[in-house]
Structure formats: structure tokens, C-alpha cells
């Protein structure tokens, strides 16, 4: 099989523990693109959280962003597909977050929205490693409901970062009664998207746009929100640092994200 598209997760995959793309991984990705293979990021991040990787990603034409909520054309700077959460559902999710004193984080096509107090206290949500990034890229908002009313049809995903797993599990039980996609992107996070919107749906939409067969694709990931895309792509690769569940879905396991696992997979497959 001659694979024509590689979908690469960011955190825990293309990014090492310092949240950097190593020189070896960057060279491997750029060389693959130069050979005519589509390399796309497949990430829970939105455009705001990717802004600091603009140079690293400059040769990528497309991205599956916000966990499939946004399929994006980087070169022409425009969406290919937007899958927004409906307003009433967002308002319910905000209430669930407020009830549990969770950190509420909204993704729109171009913005990342959170409260200043939560950003300055991200260690309480087991998210300290992301605090400096949130400080740099987030739009601050104290009244989420007002923001949603003023930006209809623009919220693509809601993250609820909890203070402990018990709190997270209580909200999971509530959200699971709604018709939504839910995943655990981080230890105490619930990542909530519209029904059936996942990285896998984003891959299907991008393949349809590019007129590629899913069998011609490879996906690399490490976390719960990579599960569906690994089950959908023609070839599934798990990182060495992935959970056992994710590894069980893979055709093979590459090195971990601090050992250039993405580059090693590219060299093996392509």
C-alpha cells in the first residue's frame, strides 16, 4: 500500500515533553511532504493553540483541528468544514462546569476562551504544563453565556478541566446522557464535541475533500481522543508513551514522544 496521507497528533506525539517538535521529527515531516504525501496535524488544539508552531507547520496544507470540529486549509487560511456545538448544549455544559467549579475552556474557529482566574491557577486542574501557553493565546472571558449568545454558531468544542477525577466522573455521567462526543484528552478533562464529531470524522471529511480512500491514510496518536482515528485510518500507529488501550488498537507501536517516535514511524512506513 502506498500511503498518501499521514495524520499526526500533537501533544504526546509530534510534541515532546517540552512541547517542542524536535529537529529530527520536523525534518522527517518536511521530507515526507516534499515527496507528495499529505501530512496533517490531527489535534485537540485550535488555531490559537497552534499559532506558536506556525513555522514548524508552515509546509502543512491541511489540519484536523479541535478534535475534528474544524477541518482547516492552512495555506488559504480558511475552514473546509466547521462542526459547531448548538447553543443550548453549550449553556448546559457551562452550567455543569460551574457546578463542579471546573475550568471552562471554549474553542471557536479562531479563538481559545477561558477565565483569567482559571488560567492563573491551572495547576489546580492538573494542567500546569499548559499555563504559559494559555496565558499567551487565550481570550479572557468571565461571562461565558454572554459570549455564546454574542457568537452564535462559533463554539466548536467545550473543555471542562476538573479538580479531581471524582468531579470529572460526576460530569461525565451528566454529559453522557446528551447526544455528544466525549473523550479524556487529559487526566481530569472532559473534551466535548457535537455528536459523532471526532478526529476520525475529520479524517473522513478531509479524505472526501481530497478524494482519497481511508485505506490510503496513516494515523499516529497516544491518547483517548485518538482512539477513533486509529480505528478508522488504513494504518494505525501508537506512540511508545500511549496507554495500553491505545496501543491495543495499533498496527504497530513506535518510539515515545521524547525519542522521535513520529520520525521513526515515518522512516519505517514511508
CORHUDA-V150605 format. One record per pair of residues at least 6 apart in sequence whose ideal C-beta (glycine too) atoms are under 7 Angstrom apart, sorted by the first residue. I is the first residue (numbers start at 1). GAP is how many residues later the second one is. D is the distance in whole Angstrom. If there is no record, write none. Layout:
I | GAP | D
I | GAP | D
This chain:
1 | 214 | 7
1 | 233 | 7
3 | 34 | 7
3 | 213 | 6
3 | 214 | 7
3 | 215 | 5
3 | 231 | 7
3 | 232 | 7
3 | 266 | 7
3 | 267 | 7
4 | 33 | 6
4 | 34 | 6
4 | 208 | 6
4 | 212 | 4
5 | 32 | 7
5 | 33 | 4
5 | 35 | 7
5 | 207 | 6
5 | 211 | 6
5 | 212 | 4
6 | 26 | 7
6 | 31 | 6
6 | 33 | 5
6 | 212 | 5
7 | 33 | 5
7 | 35 | 4
7 | 57 | 6
7 | 196 | 6
7 | 210 | 6
7 | 212 | 5
7 | 222 | 6
7 | 226 | 7
8 | 6 | 5
8 | 31 | 7
8 | 33 | 6
8 | 34 | 6
8 | 212 | 5
8 | 254 | 6
9 | 33 | 6
9 | 34 | 6
9 | 211 | 6
9 | 212 | 4
9 | 213 | 6
9 | 217 | 5
10 | 31 | 6
10 | 33 | 4
10 | 35 | 6
12 | 210 | 4
12 | 211 | 6
12 | 227 | 6
12 | 229 | 6
12 | 245 | 5
13 | 207 | 6
13 | 208 | 6
13 | 209 | 5
13 | 226 | 5
13 | 244 | 6
13 | 249 | 6
14 | 7 | 6
14 | 11 | 6
14 | 248 | 5
15 | 6 | 6
15 | 242 | 7
16 | 6 | 6
16 | 241 | 5
16 | 242 | 5
17 | 240 | 7
17 | 241 | 5
21 | 32 | 7
21 | 35 | 5
22 | 238 | 6
24 | 236 | 5
24 | 239 | 5
25 | 235 | 5
25 | 237 | 5
25 | 238 | 5
26 | 30 | 6
28 | 234 | 7
28 | 235 | 4
28 | 238 | 4
28 | 239 | 7
29 | 10 | 5
30 | 29 | 5
32 | 7 | 5
32 | 234 | 6
32 | 238 | 6
33 | 6 | 5
33 | 26 | 5
37 | 233 | 7
38 | 23 | 7
38 | 24 | 7
38 | 172 | 7
39 | 21 | 6
40 | 20 | 6
40 | 22 | 5
40 | 23 | 6
40 | 24 | 6
40 | 166 | 7
41 | 16 | 7
41 | 19 | 7
41 | 22 | 5
41 | 23 | 7
42 | 22 | 4
42 | 157 | 5
42 | 177 | 7
42 | 187 | 6
43 | 22 | 6
44 | 22 | 7
44 | 23 | 5
44 | 141 | 5
44 | 147 | 6
44 | 181 | 6
45 | 20 | 6
46 | 19 | 6
46 | 20 | 5
46 | 24 | 7
46 | 61 | 5
46 | 66 | 6
47 | 18 | 7
47 | 62 | 7
47 | 63 | 5
48 | 62 | 7
48 | 63 | 6
48 | 64 | 4
48 | 89 | 4
49 | 63 | 6
49 | 84 | 7
49 | 88 | 6
50 | 7 | 7
51 | 86 | 6
57 | 17 | 7
60 | 14 | 6
61 | 12 | 7
61 | 13 | 6
61 | 14 | 5
62 | 10 | 7
62 | 11 | 6
62 | 12 | 7
62 | 144 | 6
63 | 9 | 5
63 | 11 | 6
64 | 7 | 6
64 | 135 | 6
64 | 138 | 4
64 | 139 | 6
64 | 142 | 6
65 | 7 | 5
66 | 41 | 5
66 | 90 | 5
66 | 91 | 5
67 | 90 | 6
67 | 124 | 6
67 | 126 | 6
67 | 131 | 6
67 | 132 | 6
67 | 158 | 5
68 | 15 | 7
68 | 125 | 7
68 | 129 | 5
68 | 130 | 5
68 | 131 | 5
68 | 132 | 7
68 | 133 | 5
68 | 134 | 3
69 | 14 | 5
69 | 38 | 7
69 | 87 | 4
69 | 88 | 5
69 | 124 | 5
69 | 128 | 6
70 | 9 | 6
70 | 12 | 6
70 | 39 | 6
70 | 86 | 6
71 | 8 | 7
71 | 9 | 4
71 | 10 | 4
71 | 131 | 5
71 | 134 | 5
71 | 135 | 5
72 | 7 | 6
72 | 8 | 6
73 | 7 | 6
79 | 30 | 6
80 | 129 | 6
81 | 124 | 5
82 | 27 | 6
82 | 74 | 7
83 | 73 | 6
83 | 111 | 5
83 | 114 | 5
84 | 69 | 5
84 | 70 | 7
84 | 71 | 6
84 | 72 | 6
85 | 70 | 5
85 | 71 | 7
85 | 72 | 7
85 | 73 | 6
85 | 109 | 5
87 | 61 | 6
87 | 65 | 6
89 | 89 | 6
89 | 91 | 7
90 | 58 | 5
90 | 65 | 5
90 | 68 | 6
91 | 54 | 6
91 | 57 | 7
93 | 65 | 5
93 | 67 | 7
93 | 82 | 7
93 | 99 | 6
94 | 10 | 6
94 | 50 | 5
94 | 51 | 6
96 | 64 | 7
96 | 75 | 5
96 | 78 | 6
96 | 79 | 7
97 | 7 | 4
97 | 63 | 5
100 | 62 | 6
100 | 67 | 5
100 | 70 | 7
100 | 71 | 6
101 | 62 | 7
102 | 58 | 5
102 | 59 | 6
102 | 60 | 5
102 | 65 | 7
103 | 11 | 7
103 | 15 | 4
103 | 22 | 5
103 | 58 | 4
104 | 10 | 7
104 | 40 | 6
104 | 56 | 6
105 | 8 | 7
105 | 9 | 5
105 | 54 | 4
105 | 56 | 7
106 | 7 | 4
106 | 38 | 7
106 | 49 | 5
106 | 52 | 6
107 | 48 | 7
107 | 49 | 5
107 | 50 | 4
108 | 43 | 6
108 | 46 | 4
108 | 47 | 6
108 | 48 | 6
109 | 45 | 6
109 | 47 | 7
111 | 28 | 5
112 | 25 | 6
112 | 26 | 5
112 | 27 | 7
113 | 25 | 7
113 | 26 | 5
113 | 28 | 5
113 | 34 | 6
114 | 20 | 6
114 | 24 | 5
115 | 25 | 7
115 | 26 | 7
115 | 27 | 6
116 | 24 | 5
119 | 12 | 7
119 | 15 | 5
119 | 16 | 6
119 | 19 | 6
122 | 6 | 5
122 | 8 | 6
122 | 9 | 4
122 | 12 | 7
124 | 39 | 6
125 | 36 | 4
125 | 37 | 7
125 | 38 | 6
125 | 63 | 6
126 | 60 | 7
126 | 61 | 5
126 | 62 | 5
127 | 34 | 6
127 | 59 | 7
141 | 6 | 5
148 | 7 | 6
157 | 34 | 7
157 | 35 | 7
157 | 36 | 5
158 | 34 | 5
159 | 30 | 6
159 | 32 | 6
160 | 11 | 6
160 | 29 | 7
160 | 30 | 5
161 | 27 | 6
161 | 28 | 5
162 | 6 | 4
162 | 9 | 7
162 | 26 | 4
164 | 24 | 6
165 | 23 | 6
168 | 20 | 5
168 | 22 | 6
171 | 19 | 6
172 | 10 | 7
172 | 18 | 6
175 | 7 | 6
175 | 15 | 6
175 | 17 | 6
176 | 6 | 7
179 | 16 | 5
180 | 12 | 5
180 | 13 | 7
180 | 14 | 7
180 | 15 | 6
181 | 12 | 4
181 | 13 | 7
181 | 14 | 6
181 | 15 | 6
181 | 16 | 5
181 | 17 | 6
182 | 8 | 6
182 | 9 | 7
182 | 10 | 6
183 | 8 | 5
183 | 41 | 5
183 | 42 | 4
184 | 6 | 7
184 | 40 | 4
185 | 6 | 4
185 | 38 | 6
185 | 39 | 7
185 | 40 | 5
191 | 34 | 6
198 | 30 | 4
198 | 31 | 7
199 | 26 | 6
199 | 27 | 6
199 | 29 | 6
199 | 30 | 4
200 | 28 | 4
200 | 29 | 5
200 | 31 | 7
200 | 32 | 4
203 | 14 | 6
203 | 26 | 6
203 | 29 | 6
203 | 30 | 7
204 | 10 | 7
204 | 28 | 7
207 | 7 | 6
207 | 10 | 7
214 | 18 | 6
214 | 19 | 7
214 | 20 | 6
215 | 19 | 4
216 | 18 | 6
217 | 16 | 5
217 | 17 | 5
218 | 15 | 6
218 | 16 | 7
218 | 17 | 4
218 | 19 | 7
218 | 51 | 6
219 | 10 | 5
219 | 11 | 5
219 | 14 | 4
219 | 17 | 6
219 | 18 | 7
220 | 17 | 4
220 | 19 | 7
220 | 42 | 6
220 | 45 | 6
221 | 8 | 7
221 | 9 | 6
221 | 17 | 7
221 | 18 | 7
221 | 25 | 7
222 | 16 | 7
222 | 17 | 4
222 | 19 | 6
222 | 20 | 4
222 | 24 | 6
223 | 23 | 7
226 | 20 | 6
227 | 19 | 7
227 | 22 | 7
230 | 6 | 4
230 | 16 | 7
230 | 19 | 5
230 | 20 | 6
231 | 18 | 6
235 | 16 | 5
235 | 34 | 7
236 | 13 | 6
236 | 14 | 5
236 | 15 | 5
237 | 13 | 6
237 | 14 | 7
237 | 15 | 6
237 | 17 | 6
237 | 28 | 5
238 | 8 | 5
238 | 9 | 5
238 | 11 | 7
238 | 12 | 4
238 | 15 | 5
239 | 15 | 6
239 | 17 | 6
239 | 18 | 6
239 | 22 | 5
240 | 13 | 6
240 | 14 | 6
240 | 15 | 5
240 | 16 | 4
240 | 19 | 7
240 | 21 | 6
241 | 15 | 4
241 | 16 | 5
247 | 6 | 5
254 | 7 | 4
254 | 10 | 5
254 | 11 | 4
255 | 6 | 4
255 | 9 | 5
